[in-house]
Structure formats: C-alpha cells, structure tokens
Amino acid sequence: MSLRDQLLKAGLASKKDVRRVNQELKAERKQDQGHRDKKREVVAAEEAAKKAAEEQALREKVAARKAHEANQEAHDKVHRVRQIVLGNRLGAKGGHPFFHKCLDGRRVNRFYVSDRTAFALRCGDLAIAGLVEPDGTETYHLLRRDAAHKLAAIAPEAVVFLVDDTTGISKPEEQFLERPWDASLKPHRATGR
C-alpha cells in the first residue's frame, strides 16, 4: 500500500487532494516524456556514432599505412642508391687532385685520380657520387655516365659531379681522336705561341 493510500485511509488526506497530487504527477511524467528522445532518434544517433567511430578508425588505419609506406619507400631509396653506387663504382687511383662538391653542397672535397680519369670526368664520361655510410661518414666513388644518370633519376643529391654539357670539351664522336693538347691537369703557364 502506498503512502497516499495510507494517508487517505487514516483520514489525513481527502480524495480531492489525492486526485490533485495524481494529476500533478501525471503532468510531470508527461513533461519528462516530452523531453525524452524518440526511439528511432536514439537508434539513429547510435548508428551515426558507430559509423563515425568506424570512419575514424579507417582514417587512422589509412594514415598508419601511408606512414609505413613512406618509411618503407625511404628505406628502399637508400638501399637502391647504395646498390647503384657500390655495384657500378670504378677504381680511382692517381696522384692528381680533382675537386668536387661534398654531399652537403657547402664544402669542396679532393679526390685523387689519374690524368686520364680526370679528362673523362671533365668530358662527362665519368661522374662522382657520394654515399653516406651507416656510421655517418661520407664516401665518394667514381661511376660511369649511365650509372650516374640512373642514380640521378632516383637521388639527384647523391651525384656530386657530372658534366652533361660537353660542348667545347669533347664530343662523343671525337673521343678516340688524338688530342692536340696536353690532357694533364698540372698547373701550366701560357706560352707565347
């Protein structure tokens, strides 16, 4: 038995008071029901939240995949550069210094080569490529022209010396002809002839 029924039985409340209280309670319940969302709206909101969470998870997954692919691509690029340089390097021994820029582009490095190699470098038949070793040191290697162009397509910053414009120096069809001048890179004085 409820408190109202007990008050009514005890004679402390009249039927009129009980009816008024019941009407007030009913009005409060109706007011609460008016503020409550309809069932289909609640279901739609839940579905929208679920869809938004799935889309967010998909975006995070795509971003993680792109970051992984970029990381893998950078690793592959380093590996390809290393393969091209180490697979196509030529021996460069000689007593004459040949100067070229360093990988950072701000310094000049001295590379000792023979007279013939120096002439081939100036004519564009050979090139110099820089490689950063795993311990952080820079090494420079002599490459053939075709390997240097292949390397320049992948990592142009790795090719530190390559002559593409050979006009006035040497033409490919004149490579095997006798040179009327001294090919030495030793300092010389102009003669009065």
C-alpha positions as CSV (number, residue, x, y, z in Angstrom):
1,M,0.0,0.0,0.0
2,S,1.3,3.4,-1.0
3,L,1.7,6.4,1.3
4,R,-1.2,8.2,-0.4
5,D,-3.5,5.2,0.3
6,Q,-2.4,5.1,3.9
7,L,-2.9,8.9,4.3
8,L,-6.4,8.5,2.7
9,K,-7.3,5.6,4.9
10,A,-6.1,7.4,8.0
11,G,-8.2,10.4,7.0
12,L,-5.3,12.8,6.8
13,A,-5.8,13.4,3.0
14,S,-9.0,13.8,1.1
15,K,-9.9,12.2,-2.2
16,K,-9.6,15.6,-3.8
17,D,-6.0,16.1,-2.5
18,V,-5.1,12.6,-3.8
19,R,-6.6,13.3,-7.3
20,R,-4.7,16.7,-7.4
21,V,-1.4,15.0,-6.5
22,N,-2.1,12.3,-9.1
23,Q,-2.7,14.9,-11.8
24,E,0.5,16.7,-10.8
25,L,2.5,13.5,-11.0
26,K,0.9,12.7,-14.4
27,A,1.8,16.2,-15.7
28,E,5.4,15.7,-14.5
29,R,5.6,12.4,-16.3
30,K,4.3,13.9,-19.5
31,Q,6.7,16.7,-19.3
32,D,9.6,14.2,-18.8
33,Q,8.3,12.2,-21.8
34,G,8.3,15.2,-23.9
35,H,12.0,15.8,-23.4
36,R,12.8,12.2,-24.0
37,D,14.1,11.4,-27.5
38,K,12.0,9.1,-29.6
39,K,13.3,5.6,-30.0
40,R,14.1,5.9,-33.7
41,E,16.1,9.1,-33.0
42,V,18.1,7.3,-30.3
43,V,18.8,4.4,-32.7
44,A,19.8,6.8,-35.5
45,A,22.1,8.6,-33.1
46,E,23.7,5.3,-32.0
47,E,24.2,4.3,-35.7
48,A,25.7,7.7,-36.5
49,A,28.1,7.4,-33.6
50,K,29.1,3.9,-34.6
51,K,29.6,5.0,-38.2
52,A,31.7,8.0,-37.1
53,A,33.9,5.7,-34.9
54,E,34.4,3.3,-37.9
55,E,35.3,6.1,-40.2
56,Q,37.8,7.5,-37.6
57,A,39.3,4.0,-37.2
58,L,39.6,3.7,-41.0
59,R,41.2,7.2,-41.3
60,E,43.8,6.2,-38.6
61,K,44.5,2.9,-40.4
62,V,45.0,4.7,-43.7
63,A,47.3,7.2,-42.1
64,A,49.3,4.5,-40.4
65,R,49.6,2.6,-43.7
66,K,50.7,5.8,-45.5
67,A,53.3,6.5,-42.9
68,H,54.6,2.9,-43.1
69,E,54.7,3.1,-46.9
70,A,56.6,6.4,-46.8
71,N,59.1,4.9,-44.3
72,Q,59.5,1.8,-46.4
73,E,60.0,3.9,-49.6
74,A,62.7,6.0,-47.9
75,H,64.4,2.8,-46.8
76,D,64.1,1.3,-50.3
77,K,65.5,4.5,-51.8
78,V,68.6,4.4,-49.6
79,H,69.1,0.7,-50.5
80,R,68.7,1.4,-54.2
81,V,71.2,4.3,-54.1
82,R,73.6,2.1,-52.2
83,Q,73.2,-0.7,-54.7
84,I,73.8,1.5,-57.7
85,V,76.8,3.2,-56.3
86,L,78.5,0.1,-54.9
87,G,77.6,-2.0,-57.9
88,N,78.9,0.4,-60.5
89,R,81.9,2.1,-58.8
90,L,85.2,2.2,-60.6
91,G,88.7,2.2,-59.2
92,A,90.1,5.7,-58.9
93,K,93.8,5.8,-58.2
94,G,96.1,8.5,-59.1
95,G,98.3,11.3,-57.9
96,H,96.4,14.3,-59.2
97,P,93.8,16.1,-57.1
98,F,90.3,16.5,-58.6
99,F,88.0,18.8,-56.7
100,H,84.2,18.3,-56.4
101,K,81.5,19.5,-54.0
102,C,80.5,17.4,-51.0
103,L,77.1,15.9,-50.3
104,D,76.1,18.9,-48.2
105,G,76.9,21.3,-51.1
106,R,78.8,23.7,-48.9
107,R,82.2,22.2,-48.9
108,V,84.7,21.0,-51.5
109,N,86.4,17.6,-51.4
110,R,89.6,16.5,-53.0
111,F,89.5,13.2,-55.0
112,Y,92.8,11.8,-56.3
113,V,92.6,10.5,-59.9
114,S,94.8,9.8,-62.8
115,D,95.2,12.2,-65.8
116,R,93.0,10.0,-68.0
117,T,90.3,9.7,-65.3
118,A,90.3,13.5,-64.8
119,F,89.8,14.0,-68.5
120,A,87.0,11.5,-68.6
121,L,85.4,13.3,-65.7
122,R,85.6,16.7,-67.4
123,C,84.3,15.2,-70.6
124,G,81.2,13.7,-68.9
125,D,82.1,10.1,-69.4
126,L,82.5,9.5,-65.7
127,A,80.9,11.0,-62.6
128,I,81.5,11.2,-58.9
129,A,78.8,10.0,-56.5
130,G,78.6,10.5,-52.7
131,L,77.3,7.9,-50.3
132,V,76.6,8.2,-46.6
133,E,77.7,5.1,-44.8
134,P,75.7,3.6,-42.0
135,D,78.2,5.0,-39.4
136,G,77.6,8.6,-40.8
137,T,80.8,9.1,-42.8
138,E,80.7,10.2,-46.4
139,T,82.4,8.3,-49.1
140,Y,82.9,9.3,-52.8
141,H,83.0,6.9,-55.7
142,L,83.7,7.1,-59.4
143,L,80.8,6.0,-61.6
144,R,80.2,5.6,-65.3
145,R,77.9,8.1,-67.0
146,D,74.9,5.7,-67.4
147,A,75.0,4.7,-63.8
148,A,75.2,8.3,-62.7
149,H,72.1,9.1,-64.8
150,K,70.3,6.2,-63.2
151,L,71.3,7.4,-59.8
152,A,70.3,11.0,-60.6
153,A,66.8,9.8,-61.5
154,I,66.4,8.3,-58.0
155,A,68.5,10.6,-55.8
156,P,69.9,13.6,-57.7
157,E,71.6,14.8,-54.4
158,A,73.9,11.8,-54.5
159,V,75.5,12.7,-57.8
160,V,78.1,15.4,-56.7
161,F,79.9,15.8,-60.0
162,L,78.6,15.1,-63.5
163,V,79.2,17.1,-66.7
164,D,76.2,16.9,-69.1
165,D,77.0,19.8,-71.3
166,T,80.3,18.8,-73.1
167,T,80.2,21.4,-75.9
168,G,83.7,22.7,-76.4
169,I,85.3,19.9,-74.2
170,S,84.7,16.7,-76.1
171,K,82.1,15.3,-78.5
172,P,81.4,11.5,-78.3
173,E,82.4,11.0,-82.0
174,E,85.8,12.7,-81.3
175,Q,86.7,10.6,-78.2
176,F,89.1,8.3,-80.0
177,L,90.9,11.1,-81.9
178,E,94.4,12.3,-80.9
179,R,94.2,15.3,-78.6
180,P,96.4,18.2,-79.9
181,W,96.8,19.5,-76.3
182,D,98.2,18.1,-73.1
183,A,95.4,16.4,-71.1
184,S,97.3,16.9,-67.9
185,L,95.7,18.8,-65.1
186,K,99.0,20.1,-63.7
187,P,99.2,23.8,-63.5
188,H,100.8,25.3,-66.7
189,R,101.7,28.7,-68.0
190,A,100.5,30.1,-71.3
191,T,103.3,30.2,-73.9
192,G,103.7,33.0,-76.3
193,R,102.8,30.9,-79.4
